[in-house]
Amino acid sequence: MTFNCMIAGVGGQGTVLASKLIAVAAIKKGFDVRTTETIGMAQRGGSVFGHVRIGENIFSPIIPVGGADALIGFEPAETVRQLSFLRKDGAVIVYNGGNGDMVQYLKENVQKLIVIEALRFTEHSVKTLNVFLLGAAVKSGILPFDAETLKQVLREMLPERFLEMNLKAFEGGLHGHVGAD
């Protein structure tokens, strides 16, 4: 089994943390994992994307173009920017964030698309968007582990003061209405 997941966002959205959470959850399930992040600008607002590669005989942390099974996007424009990494039959989960043109482009160019609308996210802090989308990804079945594994990782990796709000956000993504557009 091999599974490649690209995470796309901007600085300050928790892209690097999301990559680490996926990687640690996969390790807990006994998989070999390779990861790397690319940070476009060393400040909030710059492009940030992570590569998470899960499986045997993976020697490079970089997902080849056309090799991602899944793309989780915290921001629509950054998701479009990384679309070349997605396999033709790959899945995209993206937070709308009010960027209608980019979301429309994704709807026209991605076969398996789940759009998380802004109104469905308002009860959760923007600071927990990354964990909310991981809950939605688990619910959709695109990640190679279950919700309990990721909740265990959240409990182990997050500081106590941020844990409760992140667990609530994860549950929100896990139990919210998540369906393909």
Secondary structure, 3 states (H helix, E strand, C coil): CEEEEEEEEECCCCHHHHHHHHHHHHHHCCCCEEEEEEECCCCCCCEEEEEEEEECCCCCCCCCCCCEEEEEECCHHHHHHCHHHEEEEEEEEEECCCCHHHHHHHHHHCCEEEEECHHHHCCCCHHHHHHHHHHHHHHHCCCCCCHHHHHHHHHHHCCHHHHHHHHHHHHHHHHCCCCEC
